[in-house]
Amino acid sequence: MLDRNRRIKTRPEKFQECEKEFDIIVTCQERVFDQVIEYLTNNGNTTNKMTHVINVEIRDNHEDATLGAFVIYELIRAICGSQDHEAEIEEILEKLEAKKNQKFIYSPAFY
């Protein structure tokens, strides 16, 4: 996994150092999800722009990372394809959870 990451990334990235604001934030470990929520809770609410934080738990190995990428792709595609993702996001998550037999963690947060 490290060799693949070295080819993809020039250096480790930290969400807390990113100046961009995102409509949707997807994490792949509950620990990271908690850190994002904590950061937004402690440092957010400056612009009151809502974001959706979703955790898709993926074990750190090649096979699970590949399968997880397909789950995330399907999730984002469903969200982008909805008429009103703000109102429909929980329903989208529930449907995908049932289809994939996988539980997501979700929380709205604010910048």
Rosetta silent file (secondary structure, phi, psi, omega in degrees, C-alpha in Angstrom):
SEQUENCE: MLDRNRRIKTRPEKFQECEKEFDIIVTCQERVFDQVIEYLTNNGNTTNKMTHVINVEIRDNHEDATLGAFVIYELIRAICGSQDHEAEIEEILEKLEAKKNQKFIYSPAFY
SCORE:     score description
SCORE:     0.000 S_00000001
   1 L     0.000  -38.803 -178.576    0.000    0.000    0.000 S_00000001
   2 H   -64.319  -41.103  179.224    2.835    2.392    0.809 S_00000001
   3 H   -62.316  -42.504  178.254    4.483    1.953   -2.585 S_00000001
   4 H   -62.175  -45.142  179.772    1.182    2.695   -4.340 S_00000001
   5 H   -61.727  -37.363  178.734    0.632    5.768   -2.166 S_00000001
   6 H   -63.260  -33.897  179.008    4.122    7.058   -2.959 S_00000001
   7 H   -74.528  -29.464 -175.552    3.312    6.939   -6.676 S_00000001
   8 H   -88.282  -41.820 -173.797   -0.020    8.732   -6.196 S_00000001
   9 L  -110.127  142.496  176.517    0.807   11.346   -3.560 S_00000001
  10 L   -79.609  -26.345  179.169    3.738   13.709   -3.389 S_00000001
  11 L  -164.602  165.887  175.676    3.430   13.863    0.414 S_00000001
  12 L   -61.100  145.796  179.725    0.907   13.066    3.152 S_00000001
  13 L  -112.606  140.181  177.509   -2.139   15.319    3.074 S_00000001
  14 L  -117.602  125.404  178.947   -3.899   16.750    6.114 S_00000001
  15 H   -55.059  -39.525 -176.386   -7.516   17.805    5.904 S_00000001
  16 H   -64.134  -20.724 -179.328   -6.873   20.491    8.509 S_00000001
  17 H   -93.889   -5.348 -178.116   -4.370   22.221    6.227 S_00000001
  18 L   -81.987  131.729 -178.666   -6.699   22.374    3.225 S_00000001
  19 L   -88.894  -11.645 -178.036   -8.218   25.787    2.559 S_00000001
  20 L   -75.789  155.114  172.826  -10.984   24.460    0.292 S_00000001
  21 L  -111.821  134.997 -175.039  -14.535   23.850    1.460 S_00000001
  22 L  -115.056  145.848  174.780  -16.224   20.662    0.300 S_00000001
  23 L   -72.580  -36.443 -178.163  -19.901   19.747   -0.062 S_00000001
  24 E  -134.447  134.533  175.765  -19.131   16.124    0.848 S_00000001
  25 E  -120.898  123.163  179.094  -16.220   14.691    2.816 S_00000001
  26 E  -111.384  127.612  175.079  -15.653   10.935    2.662 S_00000001
  27 E  -112.959  163.288 -177.208  -13.374    9.215    5.159 S_00000001
  28 L  -120.760    6.006  175.106  -12.305    5.569    5.172 S_00000001
  29 L  -143.301  139.463 -179.124  -11.617    5.051    8.878 S_00000001
  30 H   -60.517  -34.913  178.945  -13.821    5.908   11.844 S_00000001
  31 H   -60.494  -41.549  179.526  -10.818    7.463   13.595 S_00000001
  32 H   -71.055  -40.521  175.186  -10.378    9.910   10.690 S_00000001
  33 H   -54.106  -48.597  179.486  -14.136   10.601   10.594 S_00000001
  34 H   -60.245  -39.467  179.464  -13.949   11.554   14.288 S_00000001
  35 H   -66.335  -39.845  179.023  -10.974   13.841   13.615 S_00000001
  36 H   -64.914  -46.588  178.956  -12.800   15.622   10.774 S_00000001
  37 H   -61.440  -43.557  178.994  -15.909   16.129   12.917 S_00000001
  38 H   -61.842  -44.852  179.736  -13.783   17.363   15.820 S_00000001
  39 H   -61.190  -47.913 -178.354  -11.906   19.793   13.566 S_00000001
  40 H   -66.608  -34.601  178.423  -15.093   21.183   12.020 S_00000001
  41 H   -67.276  -42.107 -176.608  -16.747   21.462   15.436 S_00000001
  42 H   -82.993  -28.613 -174.068  -13.804   23.323   16.953 S_00000001
  43 H  -120.285   -1.121 -176.790  -12.783   25.404   13.922 S_00000001
  44 L   -88.921 -157.073 -179.289  -15.903   25.532   11.803 S_00000001
  45 L    58.542   29.482  176.020  -19.015   27.673   11.831 S_00000001
  46 L   -94.125  -32.963  178.731  -17.132   30.575   10.291 S_00000001
  47 L  -113.568   -7.820 -176.875  -19.040   30.579    6.989 S_00000001
  48 L    56.849   27.855  175.090  -21.999   28.407    8.077 S_00000001
  49 L   -86.505  126.335 -177.378  -21.603   26.372    4.876 S_00000001
  50 E   -78.372  144.090  172.695  -22.944   22.868    5.385 S_00000001
  51 E  -134.410  154.873  178.264  -20.918   19.787    4.504 S_00000001
  52 E  -109.713  122.164 -179.898  -21.797   16.106    4.717 S_00000001
  53 E  -106.117  122.243 -176.008  -19.193   13.897    6.396 S_00000001
  54 E  -128.232  131.196  175.297  -19.523   10.202    5.561 S_00000001
  55 E  -105.424  126.084  171.529  -17.348    7.331    6.708 S_00000001
  56 L  -112.082  102.091 -173.815  -17.044    4.244    4.515 S_00000001
  57 L   -66.347  124.120 -179.844  -14.991    1.874    6.665 S_00000001
  58 L  -133.799  125.942  174.507  -12.206    0.251    4.615 S_00000001
  59 L   -71.009  148.995 -172.648   -9.479   -2.022    5.963 S_00000001
  60 L   -84.777   71.592  172.416   -6.002   -1.001    4.851 S_00000001
  61 L  -146.224  164.221 -173.589   -5.182   -3.676    2.286 S_00000001
  62 H   -58.979  -46.840 -175.578   -5.262   -3.818   -1.517 S_00000001
  63 H   -64.565  -48.955 -179.464   -8.390   -5.939   -1.892 S_00000001
  64 H   -67.847  -33.450  177.386  -10.542   -3.968    0.563 S_00000001
  65 H   -65.094  -39.935  178.303   -9.235   -0.663   -0.802 S_00000001
  66 H   -65.996  -47.874  178.796  -10.292   -1.664   -4.314 S_00000001
  67 H   -62.810  -40.424  178.926  -13.735   -2.816   -3.189 S_00000001
  68 H   -63.565  -35.559  178.040  -14.110    0.308   -1.044 S_00000001
  69 H   -62.241  -38.564  177.964  -13.299    2.536   -3.995 S_00000001
  70 H   -67.962  -37.719  177.490  -16.225    1.039   -5.902 S_00000001
  71 H   -64.478  -45.514  179.773  -18.547    1.606   -2.911 S_00000001
  72 H   -63.947  -41.550  177.738  -17.438    5.237   -2.631 S_00000001
  73 H   -58.892  -46.956 -179.585  -17.856    5.717   -6.373 S_00000001
  74 H   -64.401  -38.786  178.376  -21.396    4.345   -6.232 S_00000001
  75 H   -62.600  -50.804 -177.980  -22.181    6.511   -3.194 S_00000001
  76 H   -65.857  -37.888  177.694  -20.964    9.740   -4.785 S_00000001
  77 H   -62.400  -41.143  178.719  -22.684    8.896   -8.054 S_00000001
  78 H   -66.505  -40.978  179.855  -25.994    8.391   -6.225 S_00000001
  79 H   -65.818  -46.734 -179.230  -25.589   11.665   -4.331 S_00000001
  80 H   -66.291  -26.946 -179.310  -24.674   13.609   -7.481 S_00000001
  81 L   -84.861   -4.976 -178.818  -27.587   12.042   -9.342 S_00000001
  82 L   -81.749  153.394  178.832  -30.184   13.098   -6.799 S_00000001
  83 L   -69.613  -37.989 -177.493  -32.421   16.105   -7.359 S_00000001
  84 L  -143.207   85.223 -175.145  -31.788   17.460   -3.848 S_00000001
  85 H   -62.660  -25.975  177.634  -28.903   15.710   -2.113 S_00000001
  86 H   -60.261  -43.445 -177.148  -29.375   17.861    0.995 S_00000001
  87 H   -85.002  -25.586 -171.607  -32.827   16.352    1.561 S_00000001
  88 H  -103.308   -2.116 -170.539  -32.146   12.886    0.164 S_00000001
  89 H   -61.632  -40.948 -179.263  -28.699   12.018    1.552 S_00000001
  90 H   -66.405  -38.365  176.706  -29.907    9.892    4.459 S_00000001
  91 H   -65.036  -40.891  177.688  -32.218    7.916    2.167 S_00000001
  92 H   -61.103  -45.289  179.298  -29.359    7.414   -0.308 S_00000001
  93 H   -62.187  -44.167 -179.958  -27.123    6.135    2.497 S_00000001
  94 H   -60.901  -44.030  179.960  -29.814    3.756    3.775 S_00000001
  95 H   -63.431  -43.885 -179.078  -30.389    2.272    0.312 S_00000001
  96 H   -70.266  -35.718  175.689  -26.676    1.774   -0.316 S_00000001
  97 H   -59.254  -44.587  179.539  -26.162    0.300    3.162 S_00000001
  98 H   -66.258  -42.610 -178.274  -28.840   -2.294    2.426 S_00000001
  99 H   -65.606  -42.506 -175.180  -27.479   -3.020   -1.047 S_00000001
 100 H   -95.688   -4.940 -176.632  -23.842   -3.380    0.078 S_00000001
 101 L    52.912   47.660 -177.195  -24.589   -4.798    3.555 S_00000001
 102 L  -139.588  137.565 -179.263  -22.275   -2.160    4.971 S_00000001
 103 L   -95.982  130.566  175.695  -22.927    0.476    7.632 S_00000001
 104 L  -103.000  152.743  171.897  -21.869    4.070    6.984 S_00000001
 105 E  -105.542  133.301 -175.436  -21.344    6.743    9.601 S_00000001
 106 E  -135.687  141.039  172.928  -22.841   10.088    8.640 S_00000001
 107 E  -153.832  131.908  169.007  -22.940   13.534   10.171 S_00000001
 108 E   -75.216  150.030  178.094  -23.729   16.954    8.783 S_00000001
 109 E  -148.051  173.690 -176.874  -21.219   19.606    9.818 S_00000001
 110 E  -132.271  143.262  173.384  -20.481   23.246    9.095 S_00000001
 111 L   -82.973    0.000    0.000  -17.474   25.242    7.925 S_00000001
